[in-house]
Amino acid sequence: MTDPEDIPEPDRVPGAPHPRHAARVVGQDAAVAQFVEAAGSGRLHHAWLLTGPRGVGKATLAWAIARWLLSESGTRDLTASEDAPEVRRLRALSEPRLSLIRRPWDDKAGRLRAEITVEEVRRLLSFFHMSAAEGGRRIAIVDAADEMNTSAANALLKMLEEPPKDALILLVAHQPARLLPTIRSRCRELRLTPLAPGDMETVLSGIGAEGDAEKLSALAGGSVGEALRLVGQDGLTHYQRIVDLFATLPQMDRVAAAALADAAGKRPGADGDPFDLTVTLLDRFLTRMARAGLMGAPVPQAADGEGRLMARLSPDARAARDWAGAQADLSARARAGRAVNLDPAALVMDMLTQLAHLPPAQSAPARPSTVS
């Protein structure tokens, strides 16, 4: 039997504290105000769907709501006293009026299950029944709701159709379109947005993460979770190498390209999969190139010299279409290559060779450079 302390938490970003330990919600003032206003009306809806890109603070908001309601803080920003017994119990996962539903551990397989099972959702029935004796509000957090299998989703739907008295269900969803339409229709939605660079810096410094917050915010799309993944894998350095490599066009530096491909072919380690990181960063680069052709170079930039490079290689809508097409092709190549277990280094080198022959890359004059 696996020691509970050794079981990873599926709703926690590696390298960051669990969202229940966050003292406050950063950068989501509109969503916070919307919920506080609804709670103040005296007719709080029984189910809320927290949506938005992965890593922007949906789970942090869910836990802040739980702390605020159970401790009856009465503040306007969902903060609660650290000394409140409910806050201490929530952080220890020992609060009897809260239930957390997430992907369970499969002791036989020695790993987390890929989905939230119906057994987990059915636990809510006994939780709401048993906790009724405690009196007052009871809260369930489902993180992430789009990870429920079909049976689990149907079981939750029945609960939403006939909600227990004084129950509040908070559904965290990264991809709400994967949920049953009938589940979505029975929830009020709180839409969270990507964090601004200043808010990103506040969160990253608060958890002791190091890195250029402005560049991380640009590359991670305002997602703290993605920024932490990039920090853990030195993503900014790898992205800078991609930008520097494409700056050698129209005659791509094949030595630098081979070095990038070789790095992508290394074995996955504790900090992640180099191939997945490389493909993700290439995908972001191509997406940003396409966006630059339509709207101008993005600000803030995610690497030194990125703006100049984009102005040169993606100056107009025609170039943007070429880069967008390349992005779609790269994603398909990566999926197909992984499906048949192609050598990652060879696959990345093939991608880079194809990208070097795009019309925008070939027609662009080379910038002055010592790189051959």
C-alpha positions in Angstrom: 0.0 0.0 0.0 1.4 3.4 -1.0 2.1 5.9 1.8 -0.4 8.7 1.5 2.4 11.3 1.8 4.0 9.8 -1.3 0.9 10.2 -3.5 1.2 13.2 -5.9 -1.6 15.7 -5.9 -3.2 15.8 -9.3 -4.5 19.3 -8.8 -1.2 20.8 -7.9 1.3 22.3 -10.4 4.8 20.7 -9.9 7.1 23.2 -8.2 4.3 25.2 -6.6 2.3 25.0 -3.4 -1.2 23.5 -3.6 -3.9 26.2 -4.4 -5.4 25.7 -0.9 -2.2 27.3 0.6 -2.5 30.6 -1.5 -3.3 33.5 0.8 -5.3 35.5 -1.8 -6.4 35.5 -5.4 -4.2 37.7 -7.7 -5.3 39.2 -11.0 -8.9 38.1 -11.1 -10.7 41.0 -9.5 -13.7 40.8 -11.9 -14.4 37.2 -11.0 -13.9 37.8 -7.3 -16.3 40.8 -7.4 -18.9 38.9 -9.3 -18.9 36.1 -6.8 -18.9 38.4 -3.8 -21.9 40.3 -5.3 -23.8 37.1 -5.8 -23.1 35.9 -2.3 -24.3 39.3 -0.9 -27.6 39.0 -2.7 -28.7 36.2 -0.3 -29.5 33.9 -3.2 -26.2 32.2 -4.0 -26.5 29.7 -6.8 -25.7 26.1 -5.8 -23.2 25.3 -8.6 -20.4 27.5 -10.1 -18.2 26.6 -13.1 -14.8 28.2 -12.9 -13.4 28.4 -16.4 -10.4 29.9 -18.2 -6.9 28.8 -19.4 -5.0 26.3 -17.3 -3.0 27.8 -14.6 -4.6 31.2 -14.3 -5.9 30.7 -10.7 -9.2 28.8 -11.0 -8.4 26.4 -8.2 -7.0 29.2 -6.1 -10.3 31.0 -6.5 -12.3 27.9 -5.6 -10.3 27.4 -2.4 -10.5 31.2 -1.6 -14.3 30.9 -1.9 -14.4 27.9 0.4 -12.3 29.6 3.0 -14.3 32.8 2.8 -17.7 31.2 3.1 -16.9 28.6 5.8 -15.1 31.1 8.0 -17.8 33.8 7.3 -15.1 36.4 6.8 -17.4 39.0 5.2 -14.5 40.8 3.4 -14.9 42.1 -0.2 -11.9 40.4 -1.6 -12.4 36.8 -0.4 -9.6 37.0 2.1 -9.9 35.2 5.4 -8.0 35.4 8.7 -5.1 32.9 8.9 -6.0 32.3 12.5 -9.6 31.1 11.6 -9.9 27.4 12.6 -11.7 26.7 9.3 -8.7 28.1 7.4 -6.3 25.9 9.3 -8.5 22.8 8.7 -9.0 23.5 5.0 -5.2 23.6 4.5 -4.8 20.4 6.4 -7.7 18.8 4.3 -9.5 18.1 7.6 -12.4 20.5 7.4 -15.6 18.3 7.8 -17.7 20.7 5.7 -15.6 20.5 2.6 -15.0 17.6 0.2 -12.4 17.6 -2.6 -13.0 15.5 -5.6 -10.0 14.8 -7.9 -8.4 12.0 -9.8 -7.7 9.2 -7.4 -4.6 7.1 -6.9 -4.6 3.6 -8.3 -2.6 1.6 -5.8 -2.5 -1.5 -8.0 -1.1 0.3 -11.0 1.0 2.6 -8.8 -0.1 5.8 -10.5 -2.9 8.4 -10.6 -5.9 7.4 -12.6 -6.4 9.2 -15.9 -10.0 10.2 -15.0 -12.2 11.1 -12.0 -14.2 8.0 -11.4 -17.9 7.6 -10.6 -16.9 6.3 -7.1 -15.3 9.6 -6.3 -18.4 11.6 -7.3 -20.7 9.2 -5.4 -18.7 10.0 -2.2 -20.3 13.4 -2.4 -23.7 11.9 -1.7 -22.5 10.5 1.6 -20.5 13.7 2.3 -23.6 15.9 2.0 -25.7 13.5 3.9 -23.2 13.0 6.8 -22.2 16.7 7.0 -25.8 17.8 7.2 -25.6 17.2 10.9 -22.8 19.8 11.2 -25.3 22.5 10.1 -24.5 25.5 7.8 -23.0 25.5 4.4 -21.2 22.5 2.9 -18.8 22.9 -0.1 -17.5 20.5 -2.7 -14.6 21.3 -5.1 -14.2 19.2 -8.2 -10.8 19.7 -9.8 -10.8 19.3 -12.7 -14.4 18.7 -13.7 -13.4 18.0 -17.4 -11.5 15.0 -16.1 -14.6 13.1 -15.1 -15.5 10.0 -17.0 -19.0 9.6 -18.4 -20.4 7.7 -15.4 -19.0 10.3 -13.0 -20.4 13.2 -15.1 -23.9 11.6 -15.1 -23.7 11.1 -11.3 -22.8 14.7 -10.8 -25.6 15.8 -13.1 -28.1 14.1 -10.9 -26.7 16.0 -7.9 -26.9 19.3 -9.7 -30.5 18.6 -10.7 -31.5 18.0 -7.1 -28.9 19.9 -5.0 -28.7 19.2 -1.3 -29.8 22.0 1.1 -27.0 24.5 1.9 -24.7 22.8 -0.6 -22.2 24.7 -2.9 -20.4 22.8 -5.7 -17.4 24.5 -7.3 -16.3 23.0 -10.6 -12.9 23.8 -11.9 -12.8 23.3 -15.7 -9.9 23.9 -18.1 -11.9 22.7 -21.1 -15.6 23.3 -20.3 -16.6 22.2 -23.7 -15.8 18.6 -22.7 -18.5 18.8 -20.0 -22.1 17.7 -20.6 -24.1 20.6 -21.8 -26.7 19.8 -19.1 -24.0 20.2 -16.5 -22.9 23.6 -17.9 -26.5 24.8 -18.1 -27.0 24.1 -14.4 -24.0 26.2 -13.3 -23.2 29.8 -13.1 -19.9 30.6 -14.8 -17.0 32.5 -13.5 -14.6 33.2 -16.4 -11.0 33.8 -15.4 -8.5 35.6 -17.7 -4.8 35.3 -18.3 -2.7 37.2 -15.8 -1.0 40.5 -16.7 2.8 40.6 -16.4 2.6 42.5 -13.1 0.2 40.0 -11.6 2.3 37.2 -12.9 5.4 38.7 -11.2 3.4 39.0 -7.9 2.4 35.4 -7.9 5.8 34.0 -9.0 7.7 36.1 -6.4 5.2 35.0 -3.8 6.0 31.3 -4.3 9.8 31.9 -4.7 9.9 31.1 -8.5 12.7 32.8 -10.4 12.6 34.1 -13.9 11.8 37.2 -16.1 8.1 37.7 -15.2 7.5 39.7 -18.4 8.9 37.2 -20.7 7.4 34.3 -18.8 4.0 36.0 -19.0 4.3 36.4 -22.7 5.4 32.9 -23.4 3.1 31.2 -21.0 0.0 33.2 -22.1 -0.6 34.6 -18.7 -0.7 31.2 -17.1 1.2 30.8 -13.8 1.0 27.0 -14.1 2.6 27.1 -17.5 5.2 29.7 -16.4 6.2 27.4 -13.5 6.7 24.5 -16.0 8.8 26.7 -18.1 10.9 27.8 -15.1 11.4 24.2 -14.1 12.6 23.3 -17.6 14.6 26.5 -18.3 12.0 27.2 -21.0 13.1 30.9 -21.5 16.6 29.8 -22.4 15.3 27.1 -24.9 12.9 29.7 -26.5 15.8 32.1 -26.9 17.7 29.4 -28.8 14.7 28.9 -31.1 14.5 32.7 -31.8 18.3 32.9 -32.3 18.1 29.9 -34.7 15.4 31.4 -36.9 17.4 34.7 -36.9 19.9 32.9 -39.1 17.4 32.4 -41.9 17.3 32.3 -44.9 20.3 30.0 -44.5 19.5 28.2 -41.2 22.5 27.4 -39.1 22.4 23.6 -39.3 24.9 23.1 -36.4 22.6 25.1 -34.1 19.6 23.3 -35.5 21.2 19.9 -34.8 22.1 21.0 -31.3 18.4 21.9 -30.7 17.2 18.6 -32.1 19.7 16.6 -30.0 18.6 18.4 -26.8 15.0 17.5 -27.7 16.0 13.8 -28.1 17.2 13.5 -24.5 15.4 11.1 -22.1 12.6 12.6 -20.0 13.6 13.4 -16.5 12.1 14.6 -13.2 11.7 18.1 -14.6 9.8 17.0 -17.7 10.1 15.8 -21.3 12.6 17.7 -23.5 10.8 16.7 -26.7 7.4 17.9 -25.4 9.0 21.2 -24.3 10.7 21.7 -27.7 7.5 21.0 -29.6 5.5 23.3 -27.3 8.0 26.1 -27.7 8.1 25.7 -31.4 4.3 25.8 -31.5 4.3 29.0 -29.4 6.9 30.6 -31.7 4.9 29.8 -34.9 1.7 31.0 -33.3 3.4 34.3 -32.3 4.9 34.6 -35.7 1.4 34.3 -37.3 0.0 36.8 -34.9 2.8 39.3 -35.7 1.9 39.2 -39.4 -1.7 40.1 -38.6 -1.3 42.6 -35.7 2.4 43.4 -35.5 5.0 42.0 -33.2 3.5 41.0 -29.8 4.3 43.0 -26.7 5.8 42.0 -24.4 8.4 40.0 -26.2 9.3 36.5 -24.9 13.0 36.6 -26.1 15.6 39.2 -27.0 15.4 40.2 -30.6 12.0 38.5 -31.1 10.3 41.6 -32.3 12.9 42.4 -34.9 12.8 38.8 -36.2 9.0 38.8 -36.4 8.9 42.1 -38.3 11.4 40.6 -40.8 9.9 37.1 -41.3 6.2 37.9 -40.8 5.6 41.4 -42.1 2.1 40.9 -43.5 -1.1 38.8 -43.6 0.3 36.5 -46.4 3.3 35.6 -44.2 1.0 35.1 -41.2 -1.1 32.5 -43.1 2.1 30.6 -44.0 3.3 30.6 -40.4 -0.2 29.6 -39.2 -0.3 26.7 -41.7 3.2 25.6 -40.5 2.0 25.6 -36.9 -0.9 23.3 -37.7 1.4 21.0 -39.7 4.0 20.9 -36.9 1.3 19.9 -34.4 0.1 17.1 -36.7 3.7 15.9 -37.3 4.5 15.8 -33.6 1.3 13.7 -32.8 2.0 11.3 -35.7 5.7 11.0 -34.9 4.9 10.2 -31.2 2.2 7.7 -32.3 4.7 5.6 -34.2 7.7 6.2 -31.8 9.9 8.1 -34.2 13.2 9.2 -32.9 12.5 12.6 -31.2 15.8 14.2 -32.3 15.2 13.2 -36.0 11.6 14.3 -35.8 12.6 17.8 -34.5 15.3 18.1 -37.1 12.9 17.3 -39.8 10.5 19.9 -38.5 13.2 22.6 -38.4 14.3 21.7 -42.0 10.7 22.1 -43.2 10.3 25.4 -41.4 13.5 26.7 -43.0 11.9 26.3 -46.4 8.8 28.3 -45.8 8.3 31.1 -48.3 8.5 33.8 -45.7 11.8 32.4 -44.4 13.3 32.0 -47.9 12.3 35.4 -49.1 13.6 37.3 -46.1 17.0 38.9 -46.3 19.5 37.7 -43.8 20.3 40.1 -41.0 24.0 40.9 -40.4 25.3 38.0 -38.3 28.5 36.1 -37.6 26.4 32.9 -37.6 26.8 31.0 -40.9 
